[in-house]
Amino acid sequence: MLTFTIRRLLFAIPTLLFIALVIFMLLELAPGDPMANVPLTVPSEVKEQMRQALGLGEPAPIRFWKWLVQFFWIEPLNVVDALFGTGFAEDKLRIISWQNRAPVFIAIAERIPQTLWVVGTAYIIAIVIAIPVGIYSAYKQYSVFDQAGTFVTMVGFSVPPFFSGVLVIVIFAVQLKWFPSIYDTTLVVDSWAAFKQQVMQMVLPVMVLALQITSQLSRFMRASMLDNLNQDYVRTARAKGLRERTVVLVHVLRNSMIPVVTVIALGIPSIFGGAIITEQVFKVNGIGQLLITAIQANDLPMVQTLTFIFAVLIVLFNLIADVLYGILDPRIRYD
């Protein structure tokens, strides 16, 4: 397993470099002057700094190399400086956002907490609900619970967030007045009252996101359990006199979790990517909204950096899913 993990880590390096090159070339081939949308109010020295950071006027390979150095070397050095008070990254050009006129990683760090509060909480709640629902639905196939669960999950999976988001706002915020309809991103959680306010404003966006994620995961869980419940090893386990709870929750569940782990692991990068539509509906000032505004403003450094961060997360969690395969099923021998 260790050899496999190291081999996959080494294989991930050229994969990420290829993805970075593709993203760079796609944005490079986009029509128009990269600095055309920079506001006229931006001082000339800041514009010159942006030009130097982007390597404008230099060949494309040099600009690509500059971006890689900034992403993999200068930005991590700035994190070290911020944590330990050192000065390794002084006077080094960072990746600068054209919208904020500040390093892109500062803007990303400001938005990440809002996204994790909402999307991360929804994802955790969805996993906690979806797995037991999927297990019980498969075990009690065609029962009233299974039929009701199938109906709810199909509705949750079919209704898009822009509709369900508006619907819950009308019902719970406008008619019943139980929860706020707009997420207050300026709220600072420094007391019990502020924490309750934070929870109240999270309820509606979390509800919308959790419904959709739960629907997807529970269907995967149910289908995987049904495949394994009819296998020969399950009949053998029952014939040996094992308790039904042991057969289902130990033998069947362990094998059924393999495809579900893939779905869960590959869905985690979407937490950091934000839920673009839901963030727009509830005015959550998260990463998804940051990406949309960056695309609209042609903020090339921000779009390039965010896109590559998503690619890194997908490669990372794909690796984690592969490692979990070996833990869940010892028959898989990577070495």
C-alpha positions in Angstrom: 0.0 0.0 0.0 2.9 2.4 0.8 4.5 1.7 -2.5 1.2 2.3 -4.3 0.7 5.6 -2.5 4.2 6.9 -3.3 3.8 5.8 -6.9 0.5 7.6 -7.2 1.9 10.7 -5.6 4.8 10.7 -8.1 2.3 10.2 -10.9 0.2 13.1 -9.7 3.1 15.6 -10.4 3.1 15.3 -14.2 -0.7 15.1 -14.1 -0.9 18.4 -12.3 1.7 20.0 -14.5 -0.3 19.0 -17.6 -3.5 20.3 -16.1 -1.7 23.6 -15.3 -0.4 23.8 -18.8 -3.9 23.2 -20.3 -5.5 25.9 -18.1 -2.7 28.3 -19.0 -3.0 27.7 -22.7 -6.8 28.0 -22.6 -6.7 31.4 -20.9 -3.7 32.3 -23.2 -5.8 31.6 -26.3 -8.7 33.7 -25.0 -9.2 36.8 -27.2 -8.5 40.3 -25.9 -5.9 42.2 -24.0 -5.4 40.7 -20.5 -5.0 44.1 -19.0 -7.9 45.7 -20.9 -10.4 45.4 -18.0 -8.2 46.8 -15.4 -9.9 50.0 -14.1 -8.4 53.3 -15.1 -8.3 54.3 -11.4 -5.6 51.7 -10.8 -2.3 53.5 -10.2 0.4 53.1 -12.9 2.8 51.5 -10.4 0.2 48.9 -9.6 -0.4 48.2 -13.3 3.3 47.8 -13.8 3.5 45.4 -10.9 0.6 43.4 -12.5 2.5 43.3 -15.8 5.6 42.0 -14.1 3.7 39.4 -12.2 2.0 38.1 -15.4 5.3 38.4 -17.4 3.5 40.3 -20.1 5.7 41.0 -23.1 7.7 37.8 -22.5 7.3 34.5 -24.3 4.5 32.1 -23.2 6.9 29.5 -21.7 8.5 32.1 -19.5 5.0 33.4 -18.3 4.0 29.8 -17.6 7.2 29.2 -15.6 6.6 32.4 -13.7 3.1 31.4 -12.7 4.3 28.0 -11.6 7.0 29.6 -9.4 4.5 32.0 -7.9 2.0 29.2 -7.2 4.3 26.5 -5.8 7.1 28.6 -4.3 6.3 32.2 -3.6 2.8 31.8 -2.2 3.8 28.9 0.2 6.7 31.2 1.4 4.2 33.9 2.2 2.2 31.4 4.3 5.4 30.6 6.2 6.1 34.3 6.7 2.5 34.8 8.0 2.7 31.9 10.4 6.3 32.4 11.8 7.0 36.0 11.1 9.9 35.3 8.8 10.8 37.3 5.6 11.5 34.7 3.0 9.0 36.1 0.5 9.9 39.8 0.8 10.0 41.8 -2.5 8.8 38.7 -4.4 6.0 39.2 -6.9 2.8 37.4 -5.9 -0.2 36.4 -8.1 -2.3 39.6 -8.0 -6.1 39.8 -8.6 -7.1 42.6 -11.0 -10.4 43.1 -9.2 -9.1 43.4 -5.6 -5.6 44.7 -6.6 -4.3 42.3 -3.9 -2.8 38.8 -3.9 -5.4 36.2 -5.0 -4.7 33.9 -2.1 -5.7 36.7 0.4 -9.1 36.9 -1.3 -9.5 33.1 -1.4 -8.6 32.9 2.3 -11.2 35.5 3.1 -13.9 33.5 1.2 -13.1 30.0 2.3 -14.6 30.2 5.8 -18.0 31.2 4.4 -18.0 28.3 1.9 -16.9 25.8 4.5 -19.6 26.9 6.9 -22.4 26.3 4.4 -21.2 23.7 1.9 -19.1 21.8 4.3 -21.9 21.5 6.9 -24.3 20.5 4.2 -22.0 17.7 2.9 -21.4 16.3 6.4 -25.2 16.3 7.2 -25.9 14.6 3.8 -23.4 11.8 4.4 -24.8 11.2 7.9 -28.3 10.9 6.5 -27.7 9.2 3.2 -25.8 6.1 4.3 -28.3 4.8 6.8 -31.2 5.7 4.5 -29.5 3.8 1.6 -28.8 0.8 3.8 -32.3 0.5 5.2 -33.9 1.1 1.8 -31.9 -1.7 0.3 -32.5 -4.1 3.1 -36.3 -3.3 3.1 -36.6 -3.2 -0.7 -40.0 -2.3 -2.0 -41.2 -1.5 1.5 -43.1 1.7 2.4 -39.9 3.3 3.7 -38.1 2.3 0.4 -40.9 3.7 -1.8 -41.0 6.9 0.2 -37.3 7.3 0.3 -37.1 6.7 -3.5 -39.8 9.4 -4.1 -38.0 12.0 -1.9 -34.6 11.3 -3.3 -35.9 11.5 -6.9 -37.5 14.8 -6.1 -34.4 16.1 -4.4 -32.2 15.0 -7.2 -34.5 16.4 -9.9 -35.3 19.8 -8.5 -32.4 22.3 -9.2 -31.1 24.4 -6.4 -32.2 27.7 -8.0 -35.8 26.5 -7.7 -35.7 24.7 -4.3 -33.7 27.7 -2.9 -36.4 30.2 -3.9 -39.1 27.8 -2.7 -37.6 27.5 0.8 -37.1 31.3 1.0 -40.8 31.9 0.1 -42.0 29.3 2.7 -39.6 29.6 5.6 -38.3 33.2 5.3 -41.2 35.2 3.7 -44.4 33.3 4.9 -43.3 31.7 8.2 -40.5 34.2 9.0 -38.5 31.5 10.8 -35.1 32.1 9.1 -33.4 35.0 7.3 -33.4 34.8 3.5 -30.0 36.5 3.0 -26.8 35.2 4.5 -24.9 37.9 6.4 -21.2 37.4 5.6 -20.1 40.2 7.9 -21.4 38.4 11.0 -18.6 37.7 13.5 -19.2 34.6 15.7 -17.8 35.8 19.0 -20.7 35.0 21.4 -23.5 32.6 22.0 -26.0 35.0 20.4 -23.9 35.4 17.3 -23.5 31.6 17.1 -27.2 31.1 17.1 -27.6 33.8 14.5 -25.0 32.0 12.4 -26.9 28.7 12.7 -30.2 30.4 11.8 -28.8 31.9 8.6 -27.2 28.6 7.6 -30.4 26.6 7.9 -31.9 27.4 4.5 -28.8 27.1 2.2 -27.7 24.0 4.1 -31.2 22.5 3.7 -31.1 23.0 -0.1 -27.6 21.6 -0.5 -28.1 18.7 1.8 -31.3 17.6 0.1 -29.5 17.3 -3.3 -26.3 15.6 -1.9 -28.4 13.2 0.2 -30.5 12.2 -2.8 -27.4 11.3 -4.8 -25.5 9.5 -2.1 -28.5 7.5 -0.8 -29.2 6.2 -4.3 -25.6 5.0 -4.7 -25.7 3.4 -1.3 -29.0 1.6 -2.0 -27.8 0.3 -5.4 -24.5 -0.9 -4.0 -26.2 -2.7 -1.0 -28.6 -4.4 -3.3 -25.8 -5.7 -5.5 -24.1 -7.3 -2.5 -27.1 -8.6 -0.6 -27.7 -11.2 -3.3 -24.1 -12.4 -3.5 -23.1 -16.0 -2.5 -20.9 -14.9 0.4 -24.0 -13.4 2.1 -25.9 -16.6 1.8 -22.9 -18.5 3.1 -22.6 -16.1 6.1 -26.3 -16.6 6.9 -26.0 -20.4 6.5 -23.1 -20.3 9.0 -25.5 -18.9 11.6 -24.2 -15.3 11.8 -26.6 -12.8 13.2 -28.4 -10.7 10.6 -27.0 -7.5 12.0 -23.5 -8.8 11.6 -24.1 -10.0 8.0 -25.5 -6.7 6.9 -23.5 -4.1 8.9 -20.1 -5.9 8.7 -19.9 -8.1 5.6 -22.4 -6.4 3.2 -21.8 -2.8 4.2 -18.0 -3.1 4.0 -18.1 -4.2 0.4 -20.9 -1.8 -0.5 -18.9 1.2 0.7 -16.3 0.9 -2.1 -18.2 2.7 -4.9 -19.8 5.1 -2.3 -16.4 6.1 -1.0 -15.5 7.2 -4.6 -18.5 9.4 -4.8 -17.9 10.9 -1.4 -14.2 11.5 -1.9 -14.6 13.0 -5.4 -17.4 15.2 -4.0 -15.2 16.8 -1.3 -13.4 19.1 -3.7 -16.8 20.6 -4.5 -17.0 21.8 -0.9 -14.0 24.0 -1.5 -15.3 25.0 -4.9 -18.5 26.3 -3.4 -22.0 25.8 -4.5 -22.2 28.5 -7.2 -26.0 28.6 -7.7 -26.9 28.3 -4.0 -24.4 30.9 -3.0 -25.9 33.3 -5.5 -29.5 32.6 -4.3 -28.7 33.1 -0.6 -26.0 35.8 -1.2 -23.3 33.7 0.5 -20.0 35.5 -0.1 -18.1 32.3 -0.8 -15.6 30.8 -3.3 -18.3 30.0 -5.9 -19.4 33.7 -6.0 -15.8 34.7 -6.1 -15.2 32.6 -9.2 -18.3 33.9 -11.0 -17.3 37.6 -10.3 -13.8 36.8 -11.5 -15.0 35.3 -14.8 -17.4 38.3 -15.3 -14.6 40.8 -14.7 -12.1 38.8 -16.8 -9.8 38.5 -13.7 -7.4 36.2 -15.4 -5.1 35.5 -12.4 -8.0 34.7 -10.1 -9.7 32.4 -12.6 -6.5 30.6 -13.3 -5.6 30.1 -9.7 -9.0 28.9 -8.6 -9.3 26.5 -11.5 -6.0 24.9 -10.7 -6.8 24.7 -7.0 -9.9 22.7 -7.9 -7.8 20.4 -10.1 -5.3 19.8 -7.3 -8.1 18.9 -4.9 -9.7 16.5 -7.3 -6.3 14.7 -7.9 -5.7 14.6 -4.1 -9.0 13.1 -3.2 -8.9 10.7 -6.1 -5.7 9.4 -4.5 -7.4 9.2 -1.1 -10.3 7.2 -2.6 -7.8 4.7 -4.1 -6.1 4.2 -0.7 -9.4 3.7 1.0 -10.2 0.9 -1.5 -7.4 -1.2 -0.1 -8.5 -0.5 3.5 -12.2 -1.5 2.8 -11.3 -4.5 0.6 -8.1 -6.4 1.5 -8.5 -8.4 -1.7 -7.2 -5.4 -3.6 -3.4 -5.7 -3.7 -1.8 -2.6 -5.1 1.7 -3.9 -4.2 
